[in-house]
Amino acid sequence: MPRTYLLSRRVFLWLLGLVYLVAFASIAVQITGLVGEHGLLPAEPFLEWAGSIYGARAWRLFPTVFWVGAGDVALEVVCWAGVLLAGLLMLGIAPVPVLGALWLLYLSLTVVGQNFLSFQWDVLLLEAGLLAVLWAPLGWKTGGAEPPPSNGVRWLLVALLFKLVFLSGVTKLLSGDPTWRALTALDYHFETQPLPTWPAWYASHLPHATHRLAAAAMFLGELVAPLLLFAPPRLRALRIGGCAAVALLQLGIALTGNYGFFNLLTIVLCVPALDDDLLRRVLPFRVAVRDRPEPRAWRAIRAVLVPAVLFLSTLSFVAEIAYTLPSRRGLGLGPGRATALLGWVAPFRSFNGYGLFRVMTTERPEIVVEGSRDGEHWEAYGFRFKPGPVTRRPGFVAPYQPRLDWQMWFAALDPMGNAEWLTALARDLEAGTPEVLALLGRNPFAGAPPRAIRFASYDYRFSTPAERSRTGAWWVRELSGYLPIEP
């Protein structure tokens, strides 16, 4: 009996709606401080700059609904509209138009979000969301009879999961990073990742042999498990094993680090690889789903789009490998040519390469933002989630993503490359801008803003068990200097 995927599609769309809900709600409470009228990188001047540089082409190169207005009200309306639409998707209401609107609104936010919405899970959500439009059933309400899911689109979703996970593994090897090749990367990863959790402290102090064994297991999860996703129906157990390995890897990552909705979305992408018979056995409730005919026009549209999407997705896969190791271009497809072929769809951020932590960071510089009213006595601003006070225990915050806290990690690694918004941060703190202060935690200048701001750079490392037993500190830090960035 052939496998069916009606229930699989329904579960996938419900979970994707949950991811969209988390993503939009997370941004909604930060958006004005990040890119609002008084934010760090205001959206309106950014679009004005794009229009002045590219003219009429700017609408295609920066596709966003905010061309009609990018003030605080418009930004918040789009975010909360996304939350509402995500709720409608979870209720099964008009999935195709709702998914289309979700994709458009999230694309719009990533365009004006600039540095703060440029993470791999942001574009992964767009790529998965676009495929979901093609996989969703036509109609105004799911719950009764539905058209059978497109097997071609389902395999595109499985291929997206493969691309994401396999590239994450293969780019680590092709990058030439010595820590991955020697299986020593986890000696550094737990304390140098952007927002570690408190279990990361314990994981970092496991024996080196355990770190090497975990790194080897990770490569199995990223290089072998994705191949199992394509196992034929008679070997369904292999496919289930591949999904389980991917899910376990994501749970392990989530246990030791805060990566927004990335881990959740990756696990959600496993669902299209699981058939209805399996899901009925594991779901805690009974769901009956039956199929009905689908309009020929919609099938015809998909018949054209599926091969085109497959081609572009494959090209993005090859291009990512070429970028990682340009000397091995294979078949003459170097980075420049791949960029040209992908360029016309690049503005839509929906055909992407992936590869997290392909080069391991072995040290942890950290920026501490300090203010002073007299130029002699300095007090530190508090961030809610990034490392700061050495005695504060690292916490769990995912699937919420504090975008400024995350960006501070990148700024510490490359201050000059992030000088534009760091300068804006200093300026807004001196001005006491409420929208920006709301992104931070402790404000030591609640009565009146400081007269001067400086960025102190510290080298952070996890405390040893002996140091923590003696002082209670989770971190040890040493001042390395001050950044030459002023308001």
Secondary structure as GFF3:
##gff-version 3
##sequence-region A 1 487
A	DSSP	alpha_helix	6	28	.	.	.	ID=ss1
A	DSSP	alpha_helix	31	35	.	.	.	ID=ss2
A	DSSP	alpha_helix	43	54	.	.	.	ID=ss3
A	DSSP	three_ten_helix	55	57	.	.	.	ID=ss4
A	DSSP	alpha_helix	58	61	.	.	.	ID=ss5
A	DSSP	three_ten_helix	65	68	.	.	.	ID=ss6
A	DSSP	alpha_helix	72	90	.	.	.	ID=ss7
A	DSSP	alpha_helix	95	113	.	.	.	ID=ss8
A	DSSP	three_ten_helix	114	117	.	.	.	ID=ss9
A	DSSP	alpha_helix	120	135	.	.	.	ID=ss10
A	DSSP	beta_strand	145	146	.	.	.	ID=ss11
A	DSSP	alpha_helix	151	174	.	.	.	ID=ss12
A	DSSP	alpha_helix	178	181	.	.	.	ID=ss13
A	DSSP	alpha_helix	186	192	.	.	.	ID=ss14
A	DSSP	alpha_helix	198	204	.	.	.	ID=ss15
A	DSSP	alpha_helix	208	219	.	.	.	ID=ss16
A	DSSP	pi_helix	220	224	.	.	.	ID=ss17
A	DSSP	alpha_helix	225	228	.	.	.	ID=ss18
A	DSSP	three_ten_helix	233	235	.	.	.	ID=ss19
A	DSSP	alpha_helix	236	256	.	.	.	ID=ss20
A	DSSP	alpha_helix	262	268	.	.	.	ID=ss21
A	DSSP	three_ten_helix	271	273	.	.	.	ID=ss22
A	DSSP	alpha_helix	276	282	.	.	.	ID=ss23
A	DSSP	beta_strand	290	291	.	.	.	ID=ss24
A	DSSP	alpha_helix	296	324	.	.	.	ID=ss25
A	DSSP	alpha_helix	335	342	.	.	.	ID=ss26
A	DSSP	three_ten_helix	346	348	.	.	.	ID=ss27
A	DSSP	beta_strand	364	372	.	.	.	ID=ss28
A	DSSP	beta_strand	379	380	.	.	.	ID=ss29
A	DSSP	alpha_helix	403	413	.	.	.	ID=ss30
A	DSSP	three_ten_helix	416	418	.	.	.	ID=ss31
A	DSSP	alpha_helix	419	431	.	.	.	ID=ss32
A	DSSP	alpha_helix	434	437	.	.	.	ID=ss33
A	DSSP	beta_strand	452	462	.	.	.	ID=ss34
A	DSSP	alpha_helix	465	471	.	.	.	ID=ss35
A	DSSP	beta_strand	475	482	.	.	.	ID=ss36
###
